[in-house]
Amino acid sequence: MPFRSVISSFWPERARKGRGRFAALLAALCTLALVGGAGHGEVSPAASPATRAAVAPSPDLPGLVVAKADDIARRIPRHLALYRPAHNPRVLILDFPDLAAQARTLNRIAVLAEMKGAPRDQVPNDAEIRRLIADAGQSYDQFYLGHDYDAATLARFFNLARGGGLSAEERRLLDILLRSRVLRVTEAGFVAQRPDQALISLAATGGPTDADIALRREILRHELAHGEFFTHLFYRAACDGFWHRGLNGYQRGLFLRFLDRAGYDIGNPALVINEVQAYLGFSEDPEVFGADALGVDDIALAELKQRLDAAMHGRPAF
């Protein structure tokens, strides 16, 4: 999600209960199943040389912590931190020490998966990525302030990119995904583990502490909404129903224009629906998303939020 140009709204000197004990126990058991194993998971002996060569262990990976969203937002990292959110252990969170580190790790995936006008069948190299982002009038480091991808998208990226080489940051990411059992290696290449998982990210943005925490909360809530969409079938179905039956053609057009201006590939229906639910349901700051951005008044926006709540039978609390 491109929270582009919103840092300035948080500080001017910048570029401008679960259901009781059973639910808690179930979440803990799921977390242990997902993160309990060390090493690279399953690596097929028949995997291709190029695939096996990409699996290079990183000696400095951080430990993985289960935490509540608000605690994650408040803990501004000095080094890369890894989390599983307490409410959904099928989401892996990368928390970067700065925006530049996040960009070097994830921008190529963002361009391949979501950027309007970018190639879908090959991964541009670093110079090409920087040129595409610059041509779109965006800053490389602030291209996305938060990222979100399902495991299948991550597997596709690494399968496409392995021939042309991976950066040091991308190799480290691959190691994290394999160790965390989000991906595994097979004869056919990298594939998503089951059950479906998702990766989201945020970063320390370098401003005053209170403003940084406020922005991190906003980014994290939005990205966690994407995590729900990627990992829970019924949640995704509710979002799909809202898009097709909760909105009329005119209202869908408003969202499509908003997303197109933001640089998303609006030819991807799943991407559109995912972004709509995250912006409408989980982006509270008007500088990030509000009535003006959509081209409606505050009453109309409130009605749209109520329709989304009805479709979801209440938005999940992070």
C-alpha positions as CSV (number, residue, x, y, z in Angstrom):
1,M,0.0,0.0,0.0
2,P,1.5,3.3,-1.0
3,F,1.1,5.6,2.0
4,R,3.0,8.0,-0.2
5,S,3.5,11.6,0.9
6,V,1.7,11.2,4.2
7,I,4.7,11.5,6.4
8,S,4.3,15.3,6.2
9,S,0.9,15.0,7.9
10,F,2.6,13.5,11.0
11,W,5.5,16.0,11.3
12,P,6.0,19.2,9.3
13,E,9.8,19.1,9.1
14,R,9.7,16.0,6.8
15,A,9.3,16.2,3.0
16,R,6.2,17.7,3.7
17,K,-11.0,-10.6,22.8
18,G,-10.4,-13.4,20.6
19,R,-13.3,-15.6,22.1
20,G,-12.0,-16.6,25.5
21,R,-9.4,-19.1,26.5
22,F,-10.1,-21.5,23.6
23,A,-9.3,-18.8,21.0
24,A,-6.1,-17.8,22.8
25,L,-5.0,-21.5,23.1
26,L,-5.8,-22.1,19.4
27,A,-3.8,-19.1,18.3
28,A,-0.9,-20.2,20.4
29,L,-1.0,-23.7,19.0
30,C,-1.1,-22.3,15.4
31,T,1.9,-20.1,16.2
32,L,3.9,-23.0,17.5
33,A,3.1,-25.0,14.4
34,L,4.2,-22.2,12.1
35,V,7.3,-21.0,13.8
36,G,8.5,-23.9,15.9
37,G,10.9,-25.4,13.3
38,A,14.3,-24.0,12.6
39,G,16.2,-24.4,9.5
40,H,14.9,-24.0,5.9
41,G,12.0,-26.4,6.0
42,E,11.6,-28.8,3.2
43,V,14.1,-28.6,0.4
44,S,13.6,-31.1,-2.3
45,P,16.8,-33.0,-3.3
46,A,15.6,-32.7,-6.9
47,A,15.3,-28.9,-6.7
48,S,17.1,-27.1,-9.6
49,P,20.7,-25.8,-9.0
50,A,19.5,-22.2,-9.5
51,T,16.8,-22.7,-6.8
52,R,19.1,-24.4,-4.4
53,A,21.8,-21.8,-4.9
54,A,19.4,-19.1,-3.9
55,V,18.9,-20.7,-0.5
56,A,21.9,-19.2,1.3
57,P,21.6,-19.1,5.1
58,S,21.8,-15.7,6.8
59,P,23.8,-15.7,10.0
60,D,22.2,-12.6,11.5
61,L,18.5,-13.3,11.4
62,P,16.5,-11.9,14.4
63,G,14.3,-14.1,16.5
64,L,10.6,-14.2,15.9
65,V,8.3,-12.7,18.5
66,V,4.5,-13.0,19.0
67,A,3.1,-9.6,19.9
68,K,0.0,-7.4,19.9
69,A,-0.3,-4.8,17.2
70,D,-0.1,-1.8,19.5
71,D,3.0,-3.2,21.1
72,I,4.6,-3.6,17.7
73,A,3.8,0.0,16.7
74,R,5.2,1.4,19.9
75,R,8.5,-0.6,19.7
76,I,10.5,1.4,17.1
77,P,13.2,-0.9,15.8
78,R,16.9,-0.3,15.6
79,H,17.4,-3.5,13.6
80,L,15.1,-5.7,11.5
81,A,12.5,-7.3,13.8
82,L,10.2,-10.3,13.0
83,Y,6.8,-10.7,14.5
84,R,3.7,-12.9,14.3
85,P,0.7,-10.9,15.4
86,A,-1.1,-12.4,18.4
87,H,-4.5,-12.4,16.8
88,N,-3.4,-14.1,13.5
89,P,-0.2,-16.3,13.5
90,R,-0.5,-16.9,9.8
91,V,0.8,-13.3,9.2
92,L,4.6,-12.6,9.3
93,I,5.6,-9.0,10.0
94,L,8.9,-7.5,9.0
95,D,9.7,-4.3,10.9
96,F,12.6,-2.4,9.4
97,P,14.8,0.1,11.1
98,D,14.3,2.6,8.3
99,L,12.5,3.1,5.0
100,A,15.5,2.6,2.9
101,A,16.1,-0.9,4.2
102,Q,12.5,-1.7,3.6
103,A,12.7,-0.4,0.0
104,R,15.8,-2.3,-0.8
105,T,14.1,-5.5,0.4
106,L,10.6,-5.2,-1.0
107,N,10.4,-2.6,-3.8
108,R,11.0,-5.1,-6.6
109,I,8.2,-7.3,-5.3
110,A,5.9,-4.3,-5.1
111,V,6.6,-3.3,-8.6
112,L,6.1,-6.8,-10.0
113,A,2.9,-7.5,-8.0
114,E,1.0,-4.1,-7.9
115,M,2.5,-1.2,-9.8
116,K,0.5,0.1,-12.7
117,G,2.3,-0.3,-16.0
118,A,5.0,-2.6,-14.7
119,P,5.8,-6.0,-16.3
120,R,4.1,-9.0,-14.8
121,D,6.2,-11.8,-16.5
122,Q,9.7,-10.7,-15.5
123,V,11.4,-8.8,-12.6
124,P,13.1,-5.6,-13.6
125,N,16.6,-5.1,-12.2
126,D,17.4,-2.5,-9.6
127,A,18.1,0.3,-12.1
128,E,14.9,-0.4,-14.0
129,I,12.9,-0.4,-10.8
130,R,14.3,2.9,-9.7
131,R,13.5,4.4,-13.1
132,L,9.9,3.1,-13.0
133,I,9.4,4.6,-9.6
134,A,11.0,7.9,-10.5
135,D,8.9,8.1,-13.7
136,A,5.8,7.7,-11.6
137,G,6.9,10.7,-9.6
138,Q,7.7,8.7,-6.5
139,S,10.6,8.5,-4.0
140,Y,12.3,5.2,-4.0
141,D,12.6,5.0,-0.2
142,Q,9.0,6.2,0.4
143,F,7.5,4.3,-2.6
144,Y,5.5,2.2,-0.1
145,L,5.5,2.9,3.7
146,G,4.0,-0.6,4.2
147,H,4.0,-3.8,2.1
148,D,1.7,-6.8,1.9
149,Y,1.9,-10.0,-0.1
150,D,0.5,-13.5,0.0
151,A,2.9,-16.4,-0.1
152,A,2.0,-17.3,-3.7
153,T,3.1,-13.8,-4.8
154,L,6.4,-14.2,-2.9
155,A,7.0,-17.6,-4.4
156,R,6.4,-16.2,-7.9
157,F,8.8,-13.3,-7.4
158,F,11.6,-15.5,-6.2
159,N,11.0,-18.0,-9.1
160,L,11.2,-15.2,-11.6
161,A,14.1,-13.3,-10.0
162,R,16.5,-16.2,-9.3
163,G,17.8,-16.3,-12.9
164,G,18.7,-12.6,-12.8
165,G,20.1,-12.6,-9.3
166,L,18.9,-11.4,-5.9
167,S,20.2,-8.6,-3.8
168,A,21.7,-9.2,-0.4
169,E,18.5,-7.9,1.2
170,E,16.3,-10.1,-1.0
171,R,18.4,-13.2,-0.2
172,R,17.9,-12.4,3.5
173,L,14.2,-12.1,2.9
174,L,14.1,-15.5,1.2
175,D,16.0,-17.1,4.1
176,I,13.4,-15.6,6.5
177,L,10.5,-16.9,4.4
178,L,12.0,-20.4,4.3
179,R,12.9,-20.5,8.0
180,S,9.5,-19.1,9.0
181,R,7.9,-21.8,6.8
182,V,6.1,-19.3,4.5
183,L,7.8,-20.8,1.5
184,R,9.4,-24.1,0.8
185,V,11.7,-25.4,-2.0
186,T,10.6,-28.2,-4.4
187,E,11.7,-29.6,-7.7
188,A,9.5,-27.0,-9.4
189,G,11.0,-24.1,-7.5
190,F,9.7,-22.1,-4.6
191,V,6.1,-22.7,-3.5
192,A,3.8,-21.5,-0.8
193,Q,3.5,-23.5,2.3
194,R,0.1,-24.6,3.6
195,P,-2.0,-23.2,5.2
196,D,-1.9,-19.9,3.3
197,Q,0.2,-17.2,4.9
198,A,1.0,-13.6,4.3
199,L,3.9,-11.2,4.7
200,I,3.4,-7.6,5.7
201,S,5.9,-4.9,6.7
202,L,6.4,-1.5,8.2
203,A,9.4,0.6,9.1
204,A,10.7,3.3,11.5
205,T,10.2,6.5,9.6
206,G,12.7,8.7,11.4
207,G,10.4,11.5,12.8
208,P,9.7,12.5,16.3
209,T,8.8,9.5,18.4
210,D,5.1,10.3,19.1
211,A,4.5,11.1,15.4
212,D,6.4,8.0,14.3
213,I,4.3,5.8,16.5
214,A,1.1,7.3,15.3
215,L,2.1,6.7,11.7
216,R,3.2,3.2,12.4
217,R,-0.2,2.4,14.0
218,E,-1.9,3.7,10.9
219,I,0.3,1.7,8.6
220,L,0.2,-1.5,10.7
221,R,-3.6,-1.5,10.9
222,H,-3.9,-1.2,7.2
223,E,-1.4,-3.9,6.5
224,L,-3.0,-6.3,9.1
225,A,-6.2,-5.9,7.2
226,H,-4.4,-7.2,4.1
227,G,-3.2,-10.1,6.3
228,E,-6.7,-11.0,7.1
229,F,-7.7,-10.9,3.4
230,F,-4.9,-13.2,2.4
231,T,-5.3,-15.7,5.2
232,H,-9.0,-16.0,6.0
233,L,-11.3,-17.3,3.3
234,F,-14.5,-16.0,4.9
235,Y,-13.1,-12.6,5.4
236,R,-12.0,-12.4,1.8
237,A,-15.5,-13.6,0.7
238,A,-17.1,-10.9,2.7
239,C,-14.9,-8.3,1.1
240,D,-15.7,-9.7,-2.4
241,G,-19.4,-9.5,-1.5
242,F,-19.1,-5.9,-0.4
243,W,-17.4,-4.9,-3.6
244,H,-19.9,-6.6,-5.9
245,R,-23.1,-6.2,-4.0
246,G,-22.5,-3.5,-1.3
247,L,-21.4,-0.9,-3.9
248,N,-23.1,0.3,-7.0
249,G,-21.2,1.0,-10.3
250,Y,-20.7,4.7,-9.5
251,Q,-19.2,3.9,-6.1
252,R,-16.9,1.2,-7.6
253,G,-15.8,3.8,-10.1
254,L,-14.8,6.2,-7.3
255,F,-12.6,3.6,-5.7
256,L,-11.1,2.6,-9.1
257,R,-10.1,6.2,-9.8
258,F,-8.6,6.6,-6.4
259,L,-6.5,3.5,-6.7
260,D,-5.5,4.3,-10.3
261,R,-4.2,7.7,-9.1
262,A,-2.3,6.0,-6.4
263,G,-0.5,3.9,-9.0
264,Y,-2.1,0.5,-8.4
265,D,-2.8,-2.0,-11.2
266,I,-6.6,-1.7,-11.2
267,G,-6.8,-4.5,-13.8
268,N,-6.2,-6.9,-10.9
269,P,-9.6,-7.4,-9.3
270,A,-8.3,-9.2,-6.2
271,L,-5.8,-6.3,-5.6
272,V,-8.6,-3.7,-6.0
273,I,-10.9,-5.4,-3.5
274,N,-8.1,-6.0,-1.0
275,E,-7.1,-2.3,-1.1
276,V,-10.6,-1.1,-0.9
277,Q,-11.3,-2.9,2.3
278,A,-8.0,-1.9,3.9
279,Y,-8.4,1.8,3.0
280,L,-12.1,2.1,3.8
281,G,-12.1,0.0,6.9
282,F,-8.7,0.5,8.5
283,S,-7.2,3.9,7.4
284,E,-8.5,6.5,9.8
285,D,-6.2,9.5,9.2
286,P,-7.7,11.7,6.5
287,E,-4.3,12.5,5.1
288,V,-4.0,8.8,4.3
289,F,-7.6,8.2,3.1
290,G,-10.7,10.2,3.5
291,A,-13.7,11.7,1.8
292,D,-11.7,14.2,-0.2
293,A,-9.5,11.4,-1.6
294,L,-12.5,9.5,-2.8
295,G,-14.4,12.5,-4.1
296,V,-17.4,12.3,-1.7
297,D,-18.6,14.1,1.4
298,D,-18.1,12.9,5.0
299,I,-21.7,11.6,5.2
300,A,-21.3,9.4,2.1
301,L,-17.9,8.1,3.4
302,A,-19.5,7.1,6.7
303,E,-22.3,5.3,4.9
304,L,-19.8,3.3,2.9
305,K,-17.9,2.4,6.1
306,Q,-21.3,1.2,7.6
307,R,-21.9,-1.0,4.5
308,L,-18.5,-2.5,4.9
309,D,-19.1,-3.3,8.5
310,A,-22.4,-4.9,7.6
311,A,-20.8,-7.1,5.0
312,M,-18.1,-8.2,7.4
313,H,-20.5,-8.5,10.4
314,G,-18.1,-6.1,12.1
315,R,-14.5,-5.2,11.3
316,P,-11.9,-7.2,13.2
317,A,-10.0,-5.4,16.0
318,F,-6.2,-5.3,15.8
